[in-house]
């Protein structure tokens, strides 16, 4: 699955979790099963966690650092461009509406 397809599939899972409390609980309790069922492959042995933001708590995910060195210009272009989540967070959804 390519990155764009992955983000679209994840976006559908998130939208379904927002609309269906039972599905959301399944996703929180067993995310790898839900991801696999929705076409997002989870490697054997990989731990997957789902956390939910609340009005009182916001989670920020720090991705694994790429194994590359960036100069100042490259770092600035990454830091200043694109969405933070690939379009799957509530802020991106709000902007798309």
C-alpha positions in Angstrom: 0.0 0.0 0.0 1.4 3.4 -1.0 1.6 6.3 1.5 -1.5 8.1 0.0 -3.6 4.9 0.0 -2.4 4.3 3.6 -3.5 7.8 4.7 -6.9 7.4 3.0 -7.5 4.0 4.6 -6.4 5.4 8.0 -8.7 8.4 7.5 -11.7 6.1 6.8 -10.9 4.2 10.0 -10.8 7.4 12.0 -14.0 8.7 10.5 -15.7 5.4 11.3 -14.4 5.5 14.9 -15.9 9.0 15.3 -19.3 7.8 14.0 -19.4 4.4 15.8 -18.5 4.2 19.5 -18.3 0.4 19.4 -15.9 0.4 16.5 -13.8 3.1 18.3 -13.6 0.8 21.3 -12.5 -2.1 19.1 -9.9 0.1 17.5 -8.5 1.3 20.8 -8.5 -2.3 22.3 -7.1 -4.1 19.2 -5.8 -1.7 16.6 -3.6 -4.1 14.7 -6.7 -6.3 14.0 -8.7 -3.3 12.7 -5.8 -2.0 10.6 -5.3 -5.4 9.0 -9.0 -5.8 8.4 -9.0 -2.4 6.6 -6.1 -3.2 4.4 -3.2 -1.7 6.4 -0.6 -4.3 7.0 0.9 -4.5 10.4 4.1 -6.5 10.7 4.0 -9.5 13.0 5.3 -8.5 16.5 4.8 -4.8 15.9 3.0 -3.0 18.8 0.3 -0.6 17.8 -1.3 1.9 20.2 -4.3 4.1 19.7 -4.7 7.2 22.0 -7.6 9.6 21.9 -7.2 13.4 22.3 -9.7 15.0 24.8 -10.6 18.5 25.6 -8.0 18.4 28.4 -5.2 16.3 26.7 -3.6 16.5 23.3 -1.1 13.8 22.1 1.7 14.6 19.8 3.4 11.7 18.0 7.1 12.1 17.4 7.8 9.8 14.4 10.9 7.7 14.1 13.8 9.8 13.0 14.8 9.1 9.3 18.3 7.8 9.0 19.5 10.8 7.0 21.3 14.1 7.7 19.6 17.3 6.8 21.2 20.7 6.2 19.4 23.9 7.3 17.5 24.4 4.0 16.3 20.8 3.9 15.2 21.1 7.5 13.3 24.3 6.9 11.5 22.9 3.9 10.3 19.9 5.9 9.4 22.0 8.9 7.4 24.5 6.8 5.6 22.2 4.4 2.7 19.8 4.3 0.3 18.7 7.0 1.5 17.2 10.2 -0.5 14.1 9.9 -1.1 13.4 6.2 -4.7 14.6 6.5 -6.0 12.3 9.1 -6.2 14.6 12.1 -9.3 16.6 13.2 -7.6 19.9 12.2 -7.1 18.6 8.6 -10.7 17.3 8.5 -12.0 20.7 9.7 -10.1 22.5 7.0 -11.4 20.1 4.3 -15.1 20.8 5.3 
